[in-house]
Amino acid sequence: MIRGLLFDINGTLTDILTNEESNDIYRVLSNFFIYQGIFLPPEEIRSLYFAINKRQRHDSKEEFPEFDIVRLFNEIITRSAGSYTHTLPKKKRKFLAQTAAEIFRAASLFQLRPYPGVKKTLKQLGKKYRLAAVSDGQSAWARAELNAVGLLDFFDLLIVSGDYGYRKPDRRLFKKALKKMNMSADEVIFIGNDLYRDIYGANLMKIKSVFFKSNQGDHDFEKARPDYIINTFEELEEAVQRLDGQSEKKHG
């Protein structure tokens, strides 16, 4: 019997478009840092961002490494802080890297909206199943973005790869969700838009999966074996009902 549903976020629940190559991001950050006593030209911030991001993942011992955006900006701020920076209120300095991470994301964001039918479908599924999100990304962004599109309250559990240093298809992210939900692999279904990170990851855990063929994600990973494929989110309710029915027959 299926008791819980696990969801990827970006590309599955939200249709999101960001561009980290945009020069405007680094101009905005450069201007923001002026008010913190930090003087870095946009091109230097850009160079530091990509260099530290790459180094974090390169230095990681994980098979599927994830970077940490707050730690990244904390390094930039620490190495560039001036005497004025140290006169700022302690509480402000404590959250400066978090704030910089949020400004970075805000400046890089061009589109954020739920896919058609997401709210209605989650509302219906939430009546019977416990809903959780297991997603690659940064928690500095994920919770706020779910809130912005009116989806946060559907989930009482949010597992984000940036908090752990590794990303899907690493089995540990799925295991953490199962442990916190007090459920076994055969009691949940994973819904995602990426055949490699989402569906193959679920396959490794022997978790039933639904592949949402959205406008994002890897659609060509041959080793992935979804149990059901949908082209619109509105089809998810029927997919879950069918897979849940199969589960009940198996355990009946």
N, C-alpha and C positions, 0 to 999 in steps of 0.2 A: 504493500500500500504506500502510495506517495504522500508524504507529509509536508515537504518543503520544496520551494523553487529557488534556484540560484540564478542570478542574472549578471551578465556583463553590463557595463554602463554605456561607454562611448561607442556609438555605432550600433548598439542594440536597443537601448532605451532612448538615448539622445542622438539627434542628428547634429553633430558638432563640427565646426570648421575652425582650425587655428593655423597660424602661419608664423613660425618662429624665425623665419628669414626676414620678416618685415623690419625695415630700418626704424620705423616709428616706435617699436618696442624699446629699443636701446636709447633712443632720444628721450622718451618719457622717463625711463629709469635714470638716465644721466641727470635730468632735471630734478627728479625726486631726490636723488642722492645729494644734490646741492644743499638741500634743507636739512641734511643730516651731517653736514661737514665733510662730505666725501666728494672728491672732484675727479671724475672719470669721464673721458669723452665717450660718446656712444659706441664708436668702433672698438674701443678697448673693452667695454662691458660685453659686447658681442663676442669678442675673441675669448674672453675669460669664461663666458657662459658655455660655449661649445667645448673649450679645452677641459674645463673641470668636469663637465658632464661626461665627456669621453673617458677621462682619467678615472672617475668613480667606477664606471662600468668595467674598464680595463683592469683595474686593481682588485675588483671583486673576485672572489673564489667561487662564485655561484655559476652554475651552468647557464642560467637565464638571468643575468644581472639586471637590476633596476637602479636608477639613480635616485638621489634624494634632493629635491629642489630647495628645501629650506637649508639643508647643510651646505648646498652649493652657494647660496647667497650669503650664508654666514661666513663662508671662507672669503668671498669677495669683500664683504664689509670689514672683516677683521684685518685683512691685509691692507685695506685702503683707508681705514678710519683715521681722522685727524684729531687734533686736540679738542676741537669743538664737539666732535662726536661723543667724546667721553664726558662732556658736560650735560648731555641730554639726560632726562629722567631715566632712572634705572629700568622702570617698567617699559618705557618706550624702546630702549636699547634691546631689552629682552625679546621683544616681538618684531624687531626691525627686519630680520631676515624673512620672517613669515609675511610681513607686509610687502616686502620687495617681491616675494614669490607671487603674491596675489596681484600686484600691479603688473608683473610680467605676464601673467595669464590674461588679465583683463585687456592689456594692450595687444596681445596676440590673437584674441578671440574675435572672429568675424561672424560666427553663427552658432546659436545654441537654442535648440528646440526639441521637444519630444517628438518621436515619430507618430504619425497618425494612429489613433486608437490605443496608444500606450496607457493613458490614464484610465480609460474605461475598462480596458482589459485587466490591468492590475487591480482595480477596485473589485472586479468580479472574482478574480483568482484569490485575492486576499481574504475572501469570505471562507474559503476552504483550506488554503495552504498558508504556511509561514513563508514570507518572502525575505530573501537576503541578496545582497549584491557582493559579487566577488570580481574585482576589476583591476586591470593594470592601470596605473596612473599615480597621482599624488593626492594624498588626503587633504593637502592644503587647498586643493581645488574641488575634489570630488563631491564632498558633502554640500558645499555652497552651490555648486552647479545643479545638483539634484534638487536642492531647495528652490533655486531660481526657476526651474521648470515645473515646480509643484509635485515632485515625485518623492521627496525625501521621507515623508511620513508613511509611505507604503512599506518602508524597510526598517526593521529593528536591529539589523546587523549589516555592517559595511566593512568588508575586507578589501584593503587597497594595497597594491604591491609595493608602493613607495615606502610603506611603513616597515617593510621586512627585507628589502634589498634584493628581492628576486621576483620574477613575474611569471605569469602563465606561459607555457604549460606546466610549470613546476607543481607537483602534486601537493606540496605543503600548503598552498593557498586554499585548495579545495578541502584538505584535511582540517585546517583551522576553522573553516566554516562549519563543517560537519560536527566538529567537537563542540563548538559554541552553541550549535543548534540541538545538540544531543540527538543526532540522527546518523543513520548508517548510509552508505553509498546507494543502496537500493531503495532508499526512502526519499530521494530527491531527484529532480530533473534540472539540468543546467541549460540555460538559454543564452546563446551567444551568436555573434556575427562573423567570427574569425575561425576558419576551419582548423588552423594550426594551434593557436593559443587557447581558444575556447573548446572546440569540439574534440580535438586530439587530447587536450588536457583532461577533459571529462572521460574520454575513452580510457586513458591510463588509470583512472580511478574506478573504472567500471560503473560510471554514473551515466544514466540515460541522458540524452541530449537532444535539443532542438536547435537546428541551424537556421537563423534568420538571415536570409539573403538580402541584406540592406545594401546601401550604396557605399559601404565601407568594409574594410577587412579583407583577409586572405580567403578567396573562394576556390583555390586550386590545390590545396594540400591533399594529395591522393590517399595518404594513410588514414586520414580522418574518416570516421564512420558515424555520421549523425543518425539518430533513431527516427528523426522526423525533420522535414524541411518545410519552411514557410517563406512566402514572398512578401507578406504584409503582416504587421503585428496583430491585426485583427484575427488572424488564423490561429493564434497561439492557444486560445481557450480550447478549441477543438483538438489541437495537437496534444495538449496536456490531458484532456479527457481520455483520449485514445491510449496514450502511454500509461496512464493511471489504471485504465481498464485492463491492460495487458499485465500490469503488475499484480492486480487483484486476482486475476486468473492464475498467475504463476504461484501465488501464495495461498490460493483458495483450497 
